[in-house]
Every structure is written in structure tokens, then in C-alpha cells.
Amino acid sequence: MSRPSRADAVVTSEPETTTPAAPGPGAPVTAGEPLRYGRLELTGRAICAPICGASKAPYRMLARRFGASLAYTEMIKATPLARRDRKTFWLAERHPEETPSAIQICGANPVEMADATRIAIDELGFTTLDINMGCPVRKVVREGAGAAMLKDPSSVARVVDAVVGAAGDAPVTVKIRTGFDGSGISAVPVAKAAEGAGAAAIAIHGRHRSQHHSGDVDFDAIADVVASVRIPVIGNGSVNSPESAVRMIESTGCAAVMIGRGAFGTPWLFRDVQRAIQGLPAVPPPPMEEQLECALWHHERTMMLFGEEVGSRVFRKFAAWYFRNAPYGNQFRGAVYRATKADEVARLLREWFEHREKLMTRATALGESELAAFIGGATAEGAQERGGARLFVLNDDDGCAPRPARGTIVNSGS
Ligand SMILES: Cc1cc2nc3c(=O)[nH]c(=O)nc-3n(C[C@H](O)[C@H](O)[C@H](O)COP(=O)(O)O)c2cc1C
């Protein structure tokens, strides 16, 4: 199948209004306005973060379906992409329905970064490209890439300049942190260097590199960046509810929020956050049937993209998200990790969603000791291992029939 051309990559998604946004120091977010940077126009202000190992095409599509206005690939290393490494092309897989689409690349060598950019935009058909300037991993930092760039605004300028030059009219963004280790150069000179070299927007994770992915999010540091540049700033870090998204925007003046872990297993968070930003009333989570359908769709697309063997391994962590914070989540997670066949995992997903509902219903009607007895009984009498996968035996006949596929993952790699 031929690759979608750059021209096919429609850049706008239906705008809610046509009033241009006004990026700039402390520019307030106006609910409902599209977020514009470069030739990109995003209808929503909830963006799906790049997450290594997770941000594959099926997850990105799920995030978009539930309201993320943009969803990034995981970090793709520029060196192998520029050398047309097969595995790297595979990691950068993009579905033709992903429009607009966003890739993130990582590297410190301007020539390689420019080559990788041309491949990402012209050949793979991505609409916009982000430069990773926050990866804390030692191996990446040792090469002067990722978070190492936070120590050297002049190298930020060189890399952004090269990438912008190679990207044509595709907008280039950077994703930074508040600093390298909480001392020395702050995010402001880095942001200014990026803007000066032509970056169209900046995403900032409100933690420095030494914090990795935990600890307090520094709203003041994000606000300082917002105040120091005229391009839109996207705030990131522990946005895991509509309230925390509104807090991020109100505390920093950022134009949009980027959500990572908070949406794992609950991709409708993007929709909920977007509604909160627009001041719309909250809506209940999707019904269980729709949640199950999402999980099955995610599973099925992961199998289509990676094949059963690799796909089953890849999907394990996704499955664990769906079992988070729920009765018997650990047991189901264990069963999915032991499962080797796609249909075993699909069956576990169906079983769990249905069982969860029943258990929840019973749990609210039971006292604490009765609940303990019920769960004990359920595990002792109802639970049964079969082929390492089946965990619960449901006595009633309410199994969920497999749902038809909605489309196909098209291999757009080389
Ligand atoms: C497992 C994991 C992998 C990540 N991979 C990437 C990545 O490939 N590129 C990137 O820019 N950030 C990456 N991040 C950082 C996230 O994009 C995000 O900045 C961080 O998780 C904070 O947002 P959150 O609190 O909403 O998750 C990763 C984070 C985690 C936890």
C-alpha cells in the first residue's frame, strides 16, 4: 500500500470557532477556541503525551477518539531513523486515519535530526514533529540528546534550526523540562532559544530531569516559560483529572495540557478535560459495554499491528491499565501476563469487565465482613486457572460476543 502523501495529511480538525487564538506572554486560554500553531489548528486543548512503549498507533487512535486533539508517537531516535533502520520505521508506524499526526524524534546531531525530519514528514507523512529535550535516560543524555539539551541553549538553537529548515511548512515543537537538575540553566533560556530558532510551540513537563517522572510539578517554572515566549506553551505533569487540568491552566497560563499516565486505561479523560476547560458540565464515564469495546479494539489493533506473538507481549502493559484500581485487578493482570494467545487475552478482558461490574454492584450492597466473605468465596469457589489464563468461571450466560473490527491497521512502514 502506498504511503499517504504529505498533501493527504489534512492539518485541521473541524474548528469550533474561527477566531484566531492569541498566543503570547500570559495569553489567557479562551474556551472553545482552536489552538493554532504554524499551519496546525487543533480543536481541543487536551493533547496525548509521547510515552515510550505505549504511544503506538492503536493507543493514539483511541486517545483521539476520546477527545485528544493530537497524540504523539513515542520518542523515535533520529540516528536509526535517518539510516532507515527497519525496526525504527516500524516503531514510527502511523495509521492513515491519524490526522493530524505527530511524531517525536530525539537526537543532538543537527544533520541527522534534519535527515530524520525529512523522512518523518515527507515519507512517513506526519503533520507535525516534536523534538525530545526531556528524556532523562542516561544513555540518551550521554549522547547530548534528550534532557542534556536543557544544559545548552545554543545546541537547542542549532538543532531546532536544522529541524525547522528540514520540516518545510510542518510545524516543529519542542518538549522540554523545567531544567536539568533543578539548578543552573532554567527552562526559560531553552524555551527562548527554541522559539528564536523557529519552534512553533513548546510543551513543558513541570519537573526537572533529576525528578524523572515523580515529585511536585513546578507550576511557577511553567508560568515563567509562558511569560517569556510568544508561541503557545503546553503544560504537562500529573494532569490526571479535569480539575488538575484546570489547575494547570489557571496556575500557569498555558494554552493546553498534555496528558500521559493519567489517561492509561481511561482514554475518555481527554474528553473530560476538554469539557472542563470549556466550562462544560462533567459527563459520566462511558458505559461498561463501551469500555469493554475500547479495550477489545485496542487489543485487536495491537495484534494486527504487531502480530500475535509480539502483540501479546506489547499488550500486557495496556491490559494492566484496564485492570487498575479495581477488584481482582492484580489477579487479572497476572493472568494476562501468562496468556500467550490473543483470544485468551480477549476473553480475559471480556470476563473482567463483566465480573467487575457484578462485583462492584454486590460490593456496594455488602457490609465489610460480608464483602470479605464474598470475595473469599468468589476466589475460592469461582476462580479457576485454565491453561494459565482463565481466572473466573462465570455461571450465568452473559458472555459478550466479539465486536466487529472498525477498520484495519495499515502498515505504512517501509
Ligand atoms: C514510561 C514513560 C515513558 C515516557 N516516554 C516518553 C517519550 O518517549 N517522550 C517524551 O517526550 N516523554 C516521555 N515520557 C514523559 C511523558 O511524556 C510525560 O512528560 C510525563 O509522564 C509526565 O506527564 P504525566 O504525569 O501526565 O504522565 C515518558 C514517561 C513515562 C512514564
PDBQT file of the ligand as one rigid body, heavy atoms in Angstrom, charges set to zero:
ROOT
HETATM    1  C1  LIG A 501       7.131   5.135  30.831  1.00  0.00    +0.000 C 
HETATM    2  C2  LIG A 501       7.270   6.535  30.315  1.00  0.00    +0.000 A 
HETATM    3  C3  LIG A 501       7.757   6.732  29.041  1.00  0.00    +0.000 A 
HETATM    4  C4  LIG A 501       7.893   8.025  28.537  1.00  0.00    +0.000 A 
HETATM    5  N1  LIG A 501       8.331   8.204  27.271  1.00  0.00    +0.000 NA
HETATM    6  C5  LIG A 501       8.463   9.481  26.780  1.00  0.00    +0.000 A 
HETATM    7  C6  LIG A 501       8.864   9.716  25.445  1.00  0.00    +0.000 A 
HETATM    8  O1  LIG A 501       9.087   8.785  24.645  1.00  0.00    +0.000 OA
HETATM    9  N2  LIG A 501       8.990  11.010  25.047  1.00  0.00    +0.000 N 
HETATM   10  C7  LIG A 501       8.733  12.069  25.883  1.00  0.00    +0.000 A 
HETATM   11  O2  LIG A 501       8.869  13.230  25.484  1.00  0.00    +0.000 OA
HETATM   12  N3  LIG A 501       8.312  11.868  27.138  1.00  0.00    +0.000 NA
HETATM   13  C8  LIG A 501       8.162  10.608  27.596  1.00  0.00    +0.000 A 
HETATM   14  N4  LIG A 501       7.696  10.418  28.858  1.00  0.00    +0.000 N 
HETATM   15  C9  LIG A 501       7.282  11.584  29.645  1.00  0.00    +0.000 C 
HETATM   16  C10 LIG A 501       5.789  11.877  29.412  1.00  0.00    +0.000 C 
HETATM   17  O3  LIG A 501       5.553  12.307  28.091  1.00  0.00    +0.000 OA
HETATM   18  C11 LIG A 501       5.308  12.967  30.367  1.00  0.00    +0.000 C 
HETATM   19  O4  LIG A 501       6.089  14.107  30.166  1.00  0.00    +0.000 OA
HETATM   20  C12 LIG A 501       5.413  12.552  31.823  1.00  0.00    +0.000 C 
HETATM   21  O5  LIG A 501       4.939  11.234  32.008  1.00  0.00    +0.000 OA
HETATM   22  C13 LIG A 501       4.610  13.498  32.712  1.00  0.00    +0.000 C 
HETATM   23  O6  LIG A 501       3.259  13.509  32.303  1.00  0.00    +0.000 OA
HETATM   24  P1  LIG A 501       2.117  12.673  33.094  1.00  0.00    +0.000 P 
HETATM   25  O7  LIG A 501       2.298  12.990  34.557  1.00  0.00    +0.000 OA
HETATM   26  O8  LIG A 501       0.839  13.177  32.513  1.00  0.00    +0.000 OA
HETATM   27  O9  LIG A 501       2.382  11.229  32.810  1.00  0.00    +0.000 OA
HETATM   28  C14 LIG A 501       7.562   9.136  29.363  1.00  0.00    +0.000 A 
HETATM   29  C15 LIG A 501       7.055   8.916  30.638  1.00  0.00    +0.000 A 
HETATM   30  C16 LIG A 501       6.897   7.640  31.122  1.00  0.00    +0.000 A 
HETATM   31  C17 LIG A 501       6.325   7.440  32.490  1.00  0.00    +0.000 C 
ENDROOT
TORSDOF 0
